[in-house]
């Protein structure tokens, strides 16, 4: 049995409003609440400063984009330093006119701004028109080392790709964090809702098992109407942020109908115990995987 390596993970499940300043105040307050409970690393949901604007294609959301690092990272720096803790912030990054990214900034205690990850997989589905707004990431997969844990950061649509989880884990990540914005189309929920949510959760539980690491998915919650859409159209974000261990067991799952801030204890020593029993890294056939770089193996 390995020596205990306890890390306290803060999960901030939010219901963003249409007021960015209010959302920032809420995010700061809830992050402070998590840090005051002893969180070593706190993660907020995807694009927490605004409603999920990718439901439509419109130029006005570009006005809300910002540099990373920039004003929002600056607003959280003092919290990170005061509590000597890490904070993960999902932001709409303005890189240059006409060039934008869906980006997660990583703050690490007294070190301050430690770097960023740009979302690699960009969806283009009804009410998730992200390709209109975001350029695919070009920084590769990232793991940020802190005194307590190596923190891998991926974003929402990345969570469906085992390649992303594997490459981040191979960079030494103890915990994979997924800032997220996912939910149901209300008109589909009765027929497809249980299957959709189940697939989302089981995919990430599988990442934890396959890589022998922890996974933390941090979602938003609440109904957001489609701007200019018919009555009732929109996304019902399902919340249910969760923390899962390297054995695939869900340690904590948040509510499906309200904001929630929790601090969850995880013991990183469990990774060694699980990996000794399931030595997937040992048994990988790295000599046989060349085909994974192909779009499809159709000879």
Secondary structure as GFF3:
##gff-version 3
##sequence-region A 1 299
A	DSSP	beta_strand	6	13	.	.	.	ID=ss1
A	DSSP	alpha_helix	20	36	.	.	.	ID=ss2
A	DSSP	beta_strand	41	44	.	.	.	ID=ss3
A	DSSP	three_ten_helix	53	55	.	.	.	ID=ss4
A	DSSP	three_ten_helix	60	64	.	.	.	ID=ss5
A	DSSP	alpha_helix	71	83	.	.	.	ID=ss6
A	DSSP	beta_strand	86	96	.	.	.	ID=ss7
A	DSSP	beta_strand	99	108	.	.	.	ID=ss8
A	DSSP	three_ten_helix	109	111	.	.	.	ID=ss9
A	DSSP	beta_strand	112	118	.	.	.	ID=ss10
A	DSSP	beta_strand	124	125	.	.	.	ID=ss11
A	DSSP	beta_strand	128	129	.	.	.	ID=ss12
A	DSSP	three_ten_helix	130	132	.	.	.	ID=ss13
A	DSSP	beta_strand	142	145	.	.	.	ID=ss14
A	DSSP	beta_strand	150	155	.	.	.	ID=ss15
A	DSSP	three_ten_helix	156	160	.	.	.	ID=ss16
A	DSSP	alpha_helix	162	170	.	.	.	ID=ss17
A	DSSP	beta_strand	175	179	.	.	.	ID=ss18
A	DSSP	beta_strand	183	184	.	.	.	ID=ss19
A	DSSP	alpha_helix	186	211	.	.	.	ID=ss20
A	DSSP	beta_strand	214	218	.	.	.	ID=ss21
A	DSSP	beta_strand	221	225	.	.	.	ID=ss22
A	DSSP	beta_strand	234	238	.	.	.	ID=ss23
A	DSSP	beta_strand	242	244	.	.	.	ID=ss24
A	DSSP	beta_strand	250	253	.	.	.	ID=ss25
A	DSSP	beta_strand	260	267	.	.	.	ID=ss26
A	DSSP	alpha_helix	269	277	.	.	.	ID=ss27
A	DSSP	alpha_helix	280	283	.	.	.	ID=ss28
A	DSSP	three_ten_helix	286	288	.	.	.	ID=ss29
A	DSSP	three_ten_helix	290	293	.	.	.	ID=ss30
###
